[in-house]
């Protein structure tokens, strides 16, 4: 895609960019998780409903109103000068799910952040990634004061496939979040390797 | 202006957001002529021709600012939107204009079909561990 022109000044490096999604119910700690590992304070970006052009809202009579927005928080991790990972917190409200499709496109994988007090809030996210075939890991955010359940119980409650990693985490803790992200990418790697093998004759 | 004066009752309130509609900056366009929809993590890289974007009278201040923000470190569409405090859709249109004028090019992130590049995944794992 480069235009191949010569330049006097050194060309800036254009990095390979990758994205991971962080999904889960409202208030489960998505932005906290992003902030724990991001090298920048989580940024907020907005998408407008009219831009997406979906008939979600009845806009009769207010066609000019372009300000119905939905916010996504995101962070950045520069792994190398030419390799950058972005973390996107998905919008928590169900009605903004159409945005996920765009976010999910080309995503390396996803974290479903769960709270054992409101496990049902993560059903939708689990379902979404299963259907799309996007590799994901369930991370149970261990809130203080919440009962700890054995991983097997949570796994059964979420009806997870056996190969889906499930782990306990502290969304505020950088090391803990790093482990979660490594687990997601390892899961994606395993899937990619498995998928590749049958192709080799 | 004349329309606005006729009705003393404001249809908008604080919740409606800024009174200047974001798409005024794109002259009402909501999609750009660039063939591919720009991904949130597509990175904008200035071309050498963009050394002095301020000289081009057809560019808006927002166009110029995008080029300037990307000059030293190319930025993703998402970062530009957050930095300029503009909706992603507006940034897509503006960046599309710049691509059209050959002032920038946009890297396309790894498309989903090519995703299982095992080597890149390994590099990401190693990079995360080394953080």
Interface residues (C-beta under 8 A of the other chain):
Chain A: X1 X2 X3 X5 X6 X7 X8 X9 X11 X12 X13 X14 X15 X16 X17 X18 X19 X37 X43 X44 X45 X46 X47 X48 X50 X51 X52 X53 X62 X64 X65 X66 X67 X69 X72 X74 X76 X77 X79 X80 X83 X84 X85 X86 X88 X102 X103 X105 X106 X108 X174 X178 X181 X182 X185 X186 X188 X189 X191 X192 X193 X195 X196
Chain B: X11 X16 X17 X18 X21 X22 X23 X30 X39 X40 X41 X42 X43 X45 X46 X47 X48 X49 X51 X70 X71 X72 X73 X74 X76 X78 X79 X81 X82 X83 X87 X88 X89 X102 X105 X107 X108 X109 X110 X111 X112 X115 X116 X117 X118 X120 X121 X122 X123 X124 X125 X127 X128 X129 X131
